[in-house]
């Protein structure tokens, strides 16, 4: 694994740790289904990971994605 790849994974891990509860609770409050909320949350973070090089503000991007 290259240094850049390690840094990307580390950055993603921090973002995931910082915002998972917020993203999950936002989704769950709308659909009231725990399993589906987990699946949707995973999808949001997968999309974030694929676009994170374009994202300046992770929190803003994640919350925008939920609407």
Beta strands, then each sheet from edge to edge (+ up, - down):
end
